[in-house]
Amino acid sequence: MTNPLHDEIRAHVLDLIRAGDLAEGEAISDQRIAGALDISRTPVRRVLSSLVEEGSLEKAPRGWRVLRAPGDDTTDTDSLIARLLRDHISGALGAELYESDLIQRFTVSRATVKRIMERLSADGLVERRRGNGWRIVEGLDAPGAVRDSYVFREMLECGALARDDWTDDPDERADLCARHRTLLADVTDGVGPARWFDTNSRFHDYIARGSDNAFVIRALAQQTRLRRLLEYAVFPDLTDVQIRTSCEEHLAVLDAIAADDRARAAALLRLHLRRASR
């Protein structure tokens, strides 16, 4: 679909659909398109087949049929991602995903499914398999796993922060403070799950790296990977107040570290993790 002839055919077909010359459900033949453009039917067939993949057409017993007008799939990507991840966490959707199944499940076009899977892949939530298959990465979806994760992180992070050999990184702390304050300022306009998770995970990674202990750092990195799936799934339910509260609690921990009161910092972090686990 990269040569000029294919692009011309595709644009012609989509223009006919947009203009209403080809209505939803109406049959379309390669002969009609080839005759209108005075070309052979072979490239037309290839383009029509590709439009089936995109979700604008569907294969009919004799030729093709208009499925939907291009651009009329208004499904919000973030909402669809949240639905997909929630279905997985609830057990209604397995870890192995196929684009054809998702098209039917969510009643969206193949182009939309490809878009959300590429987003999930870029965010490290799914891995591509053979053909049109994908696999959801391991997450905190077992009964009690979320509670156990928070308990483990409390022992890990608060224990590391309270040790005498924990070392602050002033530059990293300053950067974290700036990120959190910027996020606080942008909450009303929307921050998105990727930015939220990145800011949140950077804070906890900073705590772990201060221990200078490879086991602590690796253990927290694993928890971060496992949390990613759940965080994305529940993000749409977070209120502005909850996001602000979390940011403010992080900043309180950072301020206590800056004041060299790590006992208070550890206590504040413990309180933050326990509140977040509810």
C-alpha positions, 0 to 999 in steps of 0.5 A: 500500500505504498505505491501511488496507484494504490494510494489513488485507488484507496483515496477514490474509494474512501471519498465515495464512502464519505460523500455518500455515493457508497452507503453503509451496507452497499455492495462495491465491486472491483469492476466498478472502481477499475472502470471509473479509474480506467485501470485493471482490477488486480490493484483494485482488489488489493486495495479493497482487501486492505480496506477490509483489514482497516475495517471500512469494508467487509468481504461479501459473497460477490465482491465487497460491502461498505462496513462503515464510513472512514473516521466514524469510529469515535471510540476513545482510545484510553477508555478502550484500553481501560476496558481491555485491561479490566476485562483481563484482570477480571478473568473475562479476557485471557492473556493471549489476544488476537485482533479479530477477536478484539474487533468483535468484542469491542465492535471497532475497526481493525485500525482502532485495534491496531492503534490500541495494541501499538499503544499498549506495546509502547507502554510495555503492557503487551508483547507481539506474537506471531501473525496478528497475536499479542500477549498481555504481560504478567501483572497483579491479577491474582487474588490478594496479589495487590495487597501482598504487593503493597505489603512487600513494597512497604517492607522493601522501600520503608526499610531501605529508606530507614537504614543509615546507609541510604544515600540521597541524590539531590539532583534526582530529588530536585527533578522529582519535585519539579515533575510532581509540581508540574503534574499537580498544576496539570491535573485539571487539564488531564495528565494521562496514565503514561505520565502518571505512571512514569512520575509515580514509578520514578519516585519509588525507583529513587527510593530503591536506588538510594539503598545502593543494593542490587537486590532491593533495586531489582525487586522494586523494578519487578514490582513496577513491571507488575503494577503497570498493568493494574495502574493503567486499568484503574487510572480512568477511575482516579479522581483529581483529588486522589492524584493530587493527594498522591503527589502531595504525599510524595512531595512530603516524603521528598521534603523530609529527606531534604530536611535529613529527617529520614525517620519521618520520611519513612513514616510518611512513605509507609502511610502513603503506601497503606493509603494507596493499597485501599 
